[in-house]
């Protein structure tokens, strides 16, 4: 699962995924300059807590989810 955030013309996103070599989780934060921070979690509740704190921190720093874009209607519908 990937969450995107924007601030001015910068984009930051974070991804939650399973570790490739185990049953644990990774929280990968990709910063506007491209560098990544990877955090590891064995407990899904700890991961959820960290995600909530991260979203709160990002919003407090002025990061917002991008506006939703309308998808085009289907032809003939």
PDB file of N, CA, C and O in Angstrom:
ATOM      1  N   UNK A   1       0.847  -1.159   0.000  1.00  0.00           N
ATOM      2  CA  UNK A   1       0.000   0.000   0.000  1.00  0.00           C
ATOM      3  C   UNK A   1       0.897   1.228   0.000  1.00  0.00           C
ATOM      4  O   UNK A   1       1.887   1.279   0.730  1.00  0.00           O
ATOM      5  N   UNK A   2       0.549   2.225  -0.825  1.00  0.00           N
ATOM      6  CA  UNK A   2       1.360   3.424  -0.945  1.00  0.00           C
ATOM      7  C   UNK A   2       0.496   4.651  -0.676  1.00  0.00           C
ATOM      8  O   UNK A   2      -0.628   4.754  -1.168  1.00  0.00           O
ATOM      9  N   UNK A   3       1.041   5.588   0.119  1.00  0.00           N
ATOM     10  CA  UNK A   3       0.378   6.857   0.405  1.00  0.00           C
ATOM     11  C   UNK A   3       1.257   7.976  -0.137  1.00  0.00           C
ATOM     12  O   UNK A   3       2.468   7.992   0.084  1.00  0.00           O
ATOM     13  N   UNK A   4       0.637   8.906  -0.844  1.00  0.00           N
ATOM     14  CA  UNK A   4       1.347  10.038  -1.428  1.00  0.00           C
ATOM     15  C   UNK A   4       1.008  11.315  -0.670  1.00  0.00           C
ATOM     16  O   UNK A   4      -0.121  11.504  -0.215  1.00  0.00           O
ATOM     17  N   UNK A   5       2.002  12.185  -0.542  1.00  0.00           N
ATOM     18  CA  UNK A   5       1.806  13.499   0.074  1.00  0.00           C
ATOM     19  C   UNK A   5       2.537  14.533  -0.767  1.00  0.00           C
ATOM     20  O   UNK A   5       3.589  14.258  -1.343  1.00  0.00           O
ATOM     21  N   UNK A   6       1.956  15.737  -0.828  1.00  0.00           N
ATOM     22  CA  UNK A   6       2.563  16.830  -1.575  1.00  0.00           C
ATOM     23  C   UNK A   6       2.658  18.067  -0.690  1.00  0.00           C
ATOM     24  O   UNK A   6       1.845  18.293   0.206  1.00  0.00           O
ATOM     25  N   UNK A   7       3.683  18.855  -0.983  1.00  0.00           N
ATOM     26  CA  UNK A   7       3.844  20.154  -0.335  1.00  0.00           C
ATOM     27  C   UNK A   7       4.532  21.042  -1.357  1.00  0.00           C
ATOM     28  O   UNK A   7       5.649  20.770  -1.796  1.00  0.00           O
ATOM     29  N   UNK A   8       3.839  22.107  -1.723  1.00  0.00           N
ATOM     30  CA  UNK A   8       4.298  22.971  -2.799  1.00  0.00           C
ATOM     31  C   UNK A   8       4.526  22.107  -4.034  1.00  0.00           C
ATOM     32  O   UNK A   8       3.570  21.509  -4.528  1.00  0.00           O
ATOM     33  N   UNK A   9       5.721  22.018  -4.545  1.00  0.00           N
ATOM     34  CA  UNK A   9       5.969  21.204  -5.748  1.00  0.00           C
ATOM     35  C   UNK A   9       6.724  19.914  -5.435  1.00  0.00           C
ATOM     36  O   UNK A   9       7.233  19.251  -6.339  1.00  0.00           O
ATOM     37  N   UNK A  10       6.793  19.569  -4.169  1.00  0.00           N
ATOM     38  CA  UNK A  10       7.517  18.364  -3.760  1.00  0.00           C
ATOM     39  C   UNK A  10       6.542  17.231  -3.482  1.00  0.00           C
ATOM     40  O   UNK A  10       5.395  17.457  -3.096  1.00  0.00           O
ATOM     41  N   UNK A  11       7.014  16.020  -3.684  1.00  0.00           N
ATOM     42  CA  UNK A  11       6.208  14.834  -3.404  1.00  0.00           C
ATOM     43  C   UNK A  11       6.993  13.882  -2.523  1.00  0.00           C
ATOM     44  O   UNK A  11       8.178  13.632  -2.744  1.00  0.00           O
ATOM     45  N   UNK A  12       6.315  13.364  -1.531  1.00  0.00           N
ATOM     46  CA  UNK A  12       6.863  12.383  -0.608  1.00  0.00           C
ATOM     47  C   UNK A  12       5.858  11.238  -0.573  1.00  0.00           C
ATOM     48  O   UNK A  12       4.651  11.466  -0.650  1.00  0.00           O
ATOM     49  N   UNK A  13       6.345  10.027  -0.459  1.00  0.00           N
ATOM     50  CA  UNK A  13       5.399   8.930  -0.297  1.00  0.00           C
ATOM     51  C   UNK A  13       5.971   7.880   0.640  1.00  0.00           C
ATOM     52  O   UNK A  13       7.180   7.777   0.847  1.00  0.00           O
ATOM     53  N   UNK A  14       5.055   7.111   1.192  1.00  0.00           N
ATOM     54  CA  UNK A  14       5.499   5.991   2.008  1.00  0.00           C
ATOM     55  C   UNK A  14       4.719   4.757   1.631  1.00  0.00           C
ATOM     56  O   UNK A  14       3.566   4.813   1.204  1.00  0.00           O
ATOM     57  N   UNK A  15       5.390   3.650   1.805  1.00  0.00           N
ATOM     58  CA  UNK A  15       4.851   2.348   1.404  1.00  0.00           C
ATOM     59  C   UNK A  15       4.937   1.395   2.584  1.00  0.00           C
ATOM     60  O   UNK A  15       5.913   1.405   3.334  1.00  0.00           O
ATOM     61  N   UNK A  16       3.918   0.581   2.738  1.00  0.00           N
ATOM     62  CA  UNK A  16       3.929  -0.491   3.721  1.00  0.00           C
ATOM     63  C   UNK A  16       3.936  -1.798   2.938  1.00  0.00           C
ATOM     64  O   UNK A  16       3.119  -2.014   2.043  1.00  0.00           O
ATOM     65  N   UNK A  17       4.870  -2.653   3.296  1.00  0.00           N
ATOM     66  CA  UNK A  17       4.992  -3.927   2.575  1.00  0.00           C
ATOM     67  C   UNK A  17       5.527  -5.009   3.506  1.00  0.00           C
ATOM     68  O   UNK A  17       6.042  -4.723   4.587  1.00  0.00           O
ATOM     69  N   UNK A  18       5.398  -6.228   3.073  1.00  0.00           N
ATOM     70  CA  UNK A  18       5.994  -7.358   3.789  1.00  0.00           C
ATOM     71  C   UNK A  18       7.469  -7.412   3.445  1.00  0.00           C
ATOM     72  O   UNK A  18       7.870  -7.097   2.324  1.00  0.00           O
ATOM     73  N   UNK A  19       8.262  -7.809   4.407  1.00  0.00           N
ATOM     74  CA  UNK A  19       9.674  -8.012   4.121  1.00  0.00           C
ATOM     75  C   UNK A  19       9.800  -9.146   3.118  1.00  0.00           C
ATOM     76  O   UNK A  19       9.057 -10.125   3.180  1.00  0.00           O
ATOM     77  N   UNK A  20      10.727  -9.012   2.209  1.00  0.00           N
ATOM     78  CA  UNK A  20      10.889 -10.051   1.186  1.00  0.00           C
ATOM     79  C   UNK A  20      11.447 -11.344   1.751  1.00  0.00           C
ATOM     80  O   UNK A  20      11.231 -12.411   1.176  1.00  0.00           O
ATOM     81  N   UNK A  21      12.156 -11.269   2.861  1.00  0.00           N
ATOM     82  CA  UNK A  21      12.781 -12.468   3.424  1.00  0.00           C
ATOM     83  C   UNK A  21      12.210 -12.863   4.779  1.00  0.00           C
ATOM     84  O   UNK A  21      12.925 -13.393   5.630  1.00  0.00           O
ATOM     85  N   UNK A  22      10.915 -12.604   4.978  1.00  0.00           N
ATOM     86  CA  UNK A  22      10.324 -12.986   6.256  1.00  0.00           C
ATOM     87  C   UNK A  22       8.875 -12.561   6.362  1.00  0.00           C
ATOM     88  O   UNK A  22       8.259 -12.152   5.379  1.00  0.00           O
ATOM     89  N   UNK A  23       8.340 -12.663   7.568  1.00  0.00           N
ATOM     90  CA  UNK A  23       6.938 -12.340   7.815  1.00  0.00           C
ATOM     91  C   UNK A  23       6.745 -10.962   8.440  1.00  0.00           C
ATOM     92  O   UNK A  23       5.617 -10.595   8.769  1.00  0.00           O
ATOM     93  N   UNK A  24       7.803 -10.203   8.609  1.00  0.00           N
ATOM     94  CA  UNK A  24       7.706  -8.883   9.214  1.00  0.00           C
ATOM     95  C   UNK A  24       7.291  -7.846   8.184  1.00  0.00           C
ATOM     96  O   UNK A  24       7.120  -8.157   7.005  1.00  0.00           O
ATOM     97  N   UNK A  25       7.131  -6.614   8.639  1.00  0.00           N
ATOM     98  CA  UNK A  25       6.680  -5.518   7.776  1.00  0.00           C
ATOM     99  C   UNK A  25       7.771  -4.470   7.634  1.00  0.00           C
ATOM    100  O   UNK A  25       8.649  -4.333   8.486  1.00  0.00           O
ATOM    101  N   UNK A  26       7.689  -3.735   6.534  1.00  0.00           N
ATOM    102  CA  UNK A  26       8.579  -2.600   6.320  1.00  0.00           C
ATOM    103  C   UNK A  26       7.740  -1.363   6.032  1.00  0.00           C
ATOM    104  O   UNK A  26       6.733  -1.421   5.326  1.00  0.00           O
ATOM    105  N   UNK A  27       8.174  -0.258   6.592  1.00  0.00           N
ATOM    106  CA  UNK A  27       7.615   1.049   6.283  1.00  0.00           C
ATOM    107  C   UNK A  27       8.732   1.798   5.568  1.00  0.00           C
ATOM    108  O   UNK A  27       9.765   2.103   6.164  1.00  0.00           O
ATOM    109  N   UNK A  28       8.518   2.093   4.280  1.00  0.00           N
ATOM    110  CA  UNK A  28       9.541   2.736   3.458  1.00  0.00           C
ATOM    111  C   UNK A  28       9.078   4.150   3.140  1.00  0.00           C
ATOM    112  O   UNK A  28       8.048   4.341   2.494  1.00  0.00           O
ATOM    113  N   UNK A  29       9.833   5.131   3.590  1.00  0.00           N
ATOM    114  CA  UNK A  29       9.523   6.539   3.343  1.00  0.00           C
ATOM    115  C   UNK A  29      10.476   7.033   2.264  1.00  0.00           C
ATOM    116  O   UNK A  29      11.694   6.994   2.433  1.00  0.00           O
ATOM    117  N   UNK A  30       9.907   7.501   1.148  1.00  0.00           N
ATOM    118  CA  UNK A  30      10.720   8.038   0.060  1.00  0.00           C
ATOM    119  C   UNK A  30      10.577   9.551   0.056  1.00  0.00           C
ATOM    120  O   UNK A  30       9.488  10.082  -0.162  1.00  0.00           O
ATOM    121  N   UNK A  31      11.669  10.228   0.294  1.00  0.00           N
ATOM    122  CA  UNK A  31      11.707  11.683   0.422  1.00  0.00           C
ATOM    123  C   UNK A  31      11.794  12.339  -0.956  1.00  0.00           C
ATOM    124  O   UNK A  31      12.136  11.679  -1.938  1.00  0.00           O
ATOM    125  N   UNK A  32      11.486  13.634  -1.031  1.00  0.00           N
ATOM    126  CA  UNK A  32      11.505  14.320  -2.327  1.00  0.00           C
ATOM    127  C   UNK A  32      12.832  14.213  -3.078  1.00  0.00           C
ATOM    128  O   UNK A  32      12.843  14.225  -4.308  1.00  0.00           O
ATOM    129  N   UNK A  33      13.946  14.107  -2.359  1.00  0.00           N
ATOM    130  CA  UNK A  33      15.245  14.001  -3.029  1.00  0.00           C
ATOM    131  C   UNK A  33      15.569  12.571  -3.452  1.00  0.00           C
ATOM    132  O   UNK A  33      16.628  12.314  -4.026  1.00  0.00           O
ATOM    133  N   UNK A  34      14.648  11.632  -3.165  1.00  0.00           N
ATOM    134  CA  UNK A  34      14.820  10.248  -3.597  1.00  0.00           C
ATOM    135  C   UNK A  34      15.392   9.314  -2.550  1.00  0.00           C
ATOM    136  O   UNK A  34      15.317   8.096  -2.718  1.00  0.00           O
ATOM    137  N   UNK A  35      15.965   9.842  -1.472  1.00  0.00           N
ATOM    138  CA  UNK A  35      16.506   8.920  -0.469  1.00  0.00           C
ATOM    139  C   UNK A  35      15.365   8.274   0.309  1.00  0.00           C
ATOM    140  O   UNK A  35      14.285   8.845   0.461  1.00  0.00           O
ATOM    141  N   UNK A  36      15.636   7.080   0.789  1.00  0.00           N
ATOM    142  CA  UNK A  36      14.612   6.304   1.487  1.00  0.00           C
ATOM    143  C   UNK A  36      15.055   5.984   2.904  1.00  0.00           C
ATOM    144  O   UNK A  36      16.230   5.731   3.172  1.00  0.00           O
ATOM    145  N   UNK A  37      14.080   6.002   3.801  1.00  0.00           N
ATOM    146  CA  UNK A  37      14.245   5.502   5.155  1.00  0.00           C
ATOM    147  C   UNK A  37      13.395   4.249   5.267  1.00  0.00           C
ATOM    148  O   UNK A  37      12.228   4.255   4.873  1.00  0.00           O
ATOM    149  N   UNK A  38      13.959   3.184   5.793  1.00  0.00           N
ATOM    150  CA  UNK A  38      13.233   1.926   5.939  1.00  0.00           C
ATOM    151  C   UNK A  38      13.170   1.577   7.421  1.00  0.00           C
ATOM    152  O   UNK A  38      14.192   1.510   8.103  1.00  0.00           O
ATOM    153  N   UNK A  39      11.953   1.357   7.904  1.00  0.00           N
ATOM    154  CA  UNK A  39      11.735   0.943   9.289  1.00  0.00           C
ATOM    155  C   UNK A  39      11.123  -0.455   9.267  1.00  0.00           C
ATOM    156  O   UNK A  39      10.319  -0.775   8.392  1.00  0.00           O
ATOM    157  N   UNK A  40      11.507  -1.279  10.232  1.00  0.00           N
ATOM    158  CA  UNK A  40      11.066  -2.672  10.279  1.00  0.00           C
ATOM    159  C   UNK A  40      10.177  -2.907  11.494  1.00  0.00           C
ATOM    160  O   UNK A  40      10.430  -2.386  12.580  1.00  0.00           O
ATOM    161  N   UNK A  41       9.123  -3.709  11.286  1.00  0.00           N
ATOM    162  CA  UNK A  41       8.164  -3.995  12.355  1.00  0.00           C
ATOM    163  C   UNK A  41       7.803  -5.477  12.330  1.00  0.00           C
ATOM    164  O   UNK A  41       7.523  -6.044  11.273  1.00  0.00           O
ATOM    165  N   UNK A  42       7.813  -6.085  13.496  1.00  0.00           N
ATOM    166  CA  UNK A  42       7.362  -7.466  13.631  1.00  0.00           C
ATOM    167  C   UNK A  42       5.883  -7.507  14.009  1.00  0.00           C
ATOM    168  O   UNK A  42       5.192  -8.493  13.752  1.00  0.00           O
ATOM    169  N   UNK A  43       5.413  -6.435  14.616  1.00  0.00           N
ATOM    170  CA  UNK A  43       4.053  -6.357  15.144  1.00  0.00           C
ATOM    171  C   UNK A  43       3.218  -5.397  14.290  1.00  0.00           C
ATOM    172  O   UNK A  43       3.593  -4.238  14.114  1.00  0.00           O
ATOM    173  N   UNK A  44       2.109  -5.867  13.771  1.00  0.00           N
ATOM    174  CA  UNK A  44       1.272  -5.024  12.904  1.00  0.00           C
ATOM    175  C   UNK A  44       0.657  -3.853  13.671  1.00  0.00           C
ATOM    176  O   UNK A  44       0.423  -2.798  13.082  1.00  0.00           O
ATOM    177  N   UNK A  45       0.389  -4.013  14.966  1.00  0.00           N
ATOM    178  CA  UNK A  45      -0.160  -2.902  15.741  1.00  0.00           C
ATOM    179  C   UNK A  45       0.867  -1.789  15.936  1.00  0.00           C
ATOM    180  O   UNK A  45       0.517  -0.609  15.930  1.00  0.00           O
ATOM    181  N   UNK A  46       2.125  -2.163  16.109  1.00  0.00           N
ATOM    182  CA  UNK A  46       3.183  -1.156  16.193  1.00  0.00           C
ATOM    183  C   UNK A  46       3.320  -0.419  14.863  1.00  0.00           C
ATOM    184  O   UNK A  46       3.537   0.792  14.837  1.00  0.00           O
ATOM    185  N   UNK A  47       3.193  -1.152  13.766  1.00  0.00           N
ATOM    186  CA  UNK A  47       3.244  -0.542  12.443  1.00  0.00           C
ATOM    187  C   UNK A  47       2.097   0.449  12.260  1.00  0.00           C
ATOM    188  O   UNK A  47       2.317   1.561  11.779  1.00  0.00           O
ATOM    189  N   UNK A  48       0.893   0.070  12.631  1.00  0.00           N
ATOM    190  CA  UNK A  48      -0.261   0.964  12.504  1.00  0.00           C
ATOM    191  C   UNK A  48      -0.090   2.218  13.353  1.00  0.00           C
ATOM    192  O   UNK A  48      -0.437   3.317  12.920  1.00  0.00           O
ATOM    193  N   UNK A  49       0.439   2.057  14.551  1.00  0.00           N
ATOM    194  CA  UNK A  49       0.696   3.209  15.418  1.00  0.00           C
ATOM    195  C   UNK A  49       1.709   4.143  14.766  1.00  0.00           C
ATOM    196  O   UNK A  49       1.527   5.360  14.771  1.00  0.00           O
ATOM    197  N   UNK A  50       2.767   3.582  14.212  1.00  0.00           N
ATOM    198  CA  UNK A  50       3.798   4.395  13.558  1.00  0.00           C
ATOM    199  C   UNK A  50       3.223   5.118  12.338  1.00  0.00           C
ATOM    200  O   UNK A  50       3.558   6.278  12.096  1.00  0.00           O
ATOM    201  N   UNK A  51       2.370   4.452  11.574  1.00  0.00           N
ATOM    202  CA  UNK A  51       1.759   5.081  10.402  1.00  0.00           C
ATOM    203  C   UNK A  51       0.897   6.270  10.812  1.00  0.00           C
ATOM    204  O   UNK A  51       0.924   7.309  10.152  1.00  0.00           O
ATOM    205  N   UNK A  52       0.135   6.129  11.889  1.00  0.00           N
ATOM    206  CA  UNK A  52      -0.698   7.229  12.370  1.00  0.00           C
ATOM    207  C   UNK A  52       0.156   8.408  12.818  1.00  0.00           C
ATOM    208  O   UNK A  52      -0.161   9.558  12.515  1.00  0.00           O
ATOM    209  N   UNK A  53       1.236   8.127  13.536  1.00  0.00           N
ATOM    210  CA  UNK A  53       2.128   9.195  13.980  1.00  0.00           C
ATOM    211  C   UNK A  53       2.810   9.866  12.789  1.00  0.00           C
ATOM    212  O   UNK A  53       2.997  11.083  12.781  1.00  0.00           O
ATOM    213  N   UNK A  54       3.181   9.075  11.787  1.00  0.00           N
ATOM    214  CA  UNK A  54       3.813   9.629  10.590  1.00  0.00           C
ATOM    215  C   UNK A  54       2.851  10.548   9.846  1.00  0.00           C
ATOM    216  O   UNK A  54       3.228  11.654   9.459  1.00  0.00           O
ATOM    217  N   UNK A  55       1.609  10.102   9.641  1.00  0.00           N
ATOM    218  CA  UNK A  55       0.625  10.939   8.947  1.00  0.00           C
ATOM    219  C   UNK A  55       0.390  12.244   9.718  1.00  0.00           C
ATOM    220  O   UNK A  55       0.314  13.313   9.112  1.00  0.00           O
ATOM    221  N   UNK A  56       0.276  12.164  11.016  1.00  0.00           N
ATOM    222  CA  UNK A  56       0.075  13.363  11.834  1.00  0.00           C
ATOM    223  C   UNK A  56       1.258  14.313  11.681  1.00  0.00           C
ATOM    224  O   UNK A  56       1.070  15.517  11.510  1.00  0.00           O
ATOM    225  N   UNK A  57       2.458  13.785  11.741  1.00  0.00           N
ATOM    226  CA  UNK A  57       3.670  14.584  11.612  1.00  0.00           C
ATOM    227  C   UNK A  57       3.767  15.236  10.233  1.00  0.00           C
ATOM    228  O   UNK A  57       4.120  16.410  10.120  1.00  0.00           O
ATOM    229  N   UNK A  58       3.455  14.475   9.192  1.00  0.00           N
ATOM    230  CA  UNK A  58       3.510  15.026   7.832  1.00  0.00           C
ATOM    231  C   UNK A  58       2.518  16.175   7.671  1.00  0.00           C
ATOM    232  O   UNK A  58       2.864  17.231   7.140  1.00  0.00           O
ATOM    233  N   UNK A  59       1.290  15.968   8.128  1.00  0.00           N
ATOM    234  CA  UNK A  59       0.278  17.026   8.021  1.00  0.00           C
ATOM    235  C   UNK A  59       0.676  18.259   8.832  1.00  0.00           C
ATOM    236  O   UNK A  59       0.454  19.386   8.390  1.00  0.00           O
ATOM    237  N   UNK A  60       1.258  18.058  10.006  1.00  0.00           N
ATOM    238  CA  UNK A  60       1.699  19.180  10.833  1.00  0.00           C
ATOM    239  C   UNK A  60       2.814  19.963  10.146  1.00  0.00           C
ATOM    240  O   UNK A  60       2.974  21.160  10.387  1.00  0.00           O
ATOM    241  N   UNK A  61       3.587  19.292   9.289  1.00  0.00           N
ATOM    242  CA  UNK A  61       4.668  19.942   8.541  1.00  0.00           C
ATOM    243  C   UNK A  61       4.204  20.495   7.197  1.00  0.00           C
ATOM    244  O   UNK A  61       5.023  20.949   6.397  1.00  0.00           O
ATOM    245  N   UNK A  62       2.891  20.461   6.942  1.00  0.00           N
ATOM    246  CA  UNK A  62       2.355  21.051   5.721  1.00  0.00           C
ATOM    247  C   UNK A  62       2.186  20.109   4.550  1.00  0.00           C
ATOM    248  O   UNK A  62       1.822  20.552   3.461  1.00  0.00           O
ATOM    249  N   UNK A  63       2.438  18.825   4.733  1.00  0.00           N
ATOM    250  CA  UNK A  63       2.239  17.840   3.670  1.00  0.00           C
ATOM    251  C   UNK A  63       0.759  17.465   3.606  1.00  0.00           C
ATOM    252  O   UNK A  63       0.112  17.294   4.639  1.00  0.00           O
ATOM    253  N   UNK A  64       0.235  17.339   2.407  1.00  0.00           N
ATOM    254  CA  UNK A  64      -1.168  16.983   2.204  1.00  0.00           C
ATOM    255  C   UNK A  64      -1.275  15.902   1.132  1.00  0.00           C
ATOM    256  O   UNK A  64      -0.447  15.850   0.223  1.00  0.00           O
ATOM    257  N   UNK A  65      -2.291  15.032   1.230  1.00  0.00           N
ATOM    258  CA  UNK A  65      -2.525  14.101   0.125  1.00  0.00           C
ATOM    259  C   UNK A  65      -2.850  14.910  -1.132  1.00  0.00           C
ATOM    260  O   UNK A  65      -3.479  15.964  -1.038  1.00  0.00           O
ATOM    261  N   UNK A  66      -2.431  14.435  -2.299  1.00  0.00           N
ATOM    262  CA  UNK A  66      -2.744  15.176  -3.521  1.00  0.00           C
ATOM    263  C   UNK A  66      -4.251  15.196  -3.751  1.00  0.00           C
ATOM    264  O   UNK A  66      -4.962  14.289  -3.318  1.00  0.00           O
ATOM    265  N   UNK A  67      -4.740  16.240  -4.436  1.00  0.00           N
ATOM    266  CA  UNK A  67      -6.175  16.274  -4.729  1.00  0.00           C
ATOM    267  C   UNK A  67      -6.545  15.088  -5.609  1.00  0.00           C
ATOM    268  O   UNK A  67      -5.766  14.660  -6.461  1.00  0.00           O
ATOM    269  N   UNK A  68      -7.736  14.573  -5.388  1.00  0.00           N
ATOM    270  CA  UNK A  68      -8.181  13.443  -6.213  1.00  0.00           C
ATOM    271  C   UNK A  68      -8.469  13.934  -7.609  1.00  0.00           C
ATOM    272  O   UNK A  68      -9.030  15.011  -7.811  1.00  0.00           O
ATOM    273  N   UNK A  69      -8.080  13.137  -8.549  1.00  0.00           N
ATOM    274  CA  UNK A  69      -8.330  13.475  -9.945  1.00  0.00           C
ATOM    275  C   UNK A  69      -9.524  12.699 -10.432  1.00  0.00           C
ATOM    276  O   UNK A  69      -9.639  11.499 -10.183  1.00  0.00           O
ATOM    277  N   UNK A  70     -10.416  13.379 -11.129  1.00  0.00           N
ATOM    278  CA  UNK A  70     -11.597  12.696 -11.663  1.00  0.00           C
ATOM    279  C   UNK A  70     -11.165  11.769 -12.784  1.00  0.00           C
ATOM    280  O   UNK A  70     -10.347  12.132 -13.630  1.00  0.00           O
ATOM    281  N   UNK A  71     -11.722  10.575 -12.779  1.00  0.00           N
ATOM    282  CA  UNK A  71     -11.406   9.659 -13.866  1.00  0.00           C
ATOM    283  C   UNK A  71     -12.382   9.919 -15.005  1.00  0.00           C
ATOM    284  O   UNK A  71     -13.555  10.212 -14.771  1.00  0.00           O
ATOM    285  N   UNK A  72     -11.903   9.813 -16.222  1.00  0.00           N
ATOM    286  CA  UNK A  72     -12.772  10.080 -17.362  1.00  0.00           C
ATOM    287  C   UNK A  72     -13.916   9.079 -17.441  1.00  0.00           C
ATOM    288  O   UNK A  72     -13.750   7.908 -17.098  1.00  0.00           O
ATOM    289  N   UNK A  73     -15.067   9.538 -17.890  1.00  0.00           N
ATOM    290  CA  UNK A  73     -16.216   8.637 -18.057  1.00  0.00           C
ATOM    291  C   UNK A  73     -15.982   7.661 -19.183  1.00  0.00           C
ATOM    292  O   UNK A  73     -15.158   7.900 -20.066  1.00  0.00           O
ATOM    293  N   UNK A  74     -16.697   6.578 -19.152  1.00  0.00           N
ATOM    294  CA  UNK A  74     -16.550   5.588 -20.216  1.00  0.00           C
ATOM    295  C   UNK A  74     -17.343   6.049 -21.431  1.00  0.00           C
ATOM    296  O   UNK A  74     -18.448   6.576 -21.301  1.00  0.00           O
ATOM    297  N   UNK A  75     -16.784   5.849 -22.581  1.00  0.00           N
ATOM    298  CA  UNK A  75     -17.465   6.220 -23.819  1.00  0.00           C
ATOM    299  C   UNK A  75     -18.716   5.364 -23.988  1.00  0.00           C
ATOM    300  O   UNK A  75     -18.691   4.151 -23.781  1.00  0.00           O
ATOM    301  N   UNK A  76     -19.785   6.006 -24.361  1.00  0.00           N
ATOM    302  CA  UNK A  76     -21.025   5.276 -24.613  1.00  0.00           C
ATOM    303  C   UNK A  76     -21.798   4.946 -23.360  1.00  0.00           C
ATOM    304  O   UNK A  76     -22.829   4.277 -23.432  1.00  0.00           O
ATOM    305  N   UNK A  77     -21.328   5.396 -22.218  1.00  0.00           N
ATOM    306  CA  UNK A  77     -22.021   5.059 -20.965  1.00  0.00           C
ATOM    307  C   UNK A  77     -23.113   6.068 -20.682  1.00  0.00           C
ATOM    308  O   UNK A  77     -23.809   5.958 -19.672  1.00  0.00           O
TER     309      UNK A  77
END
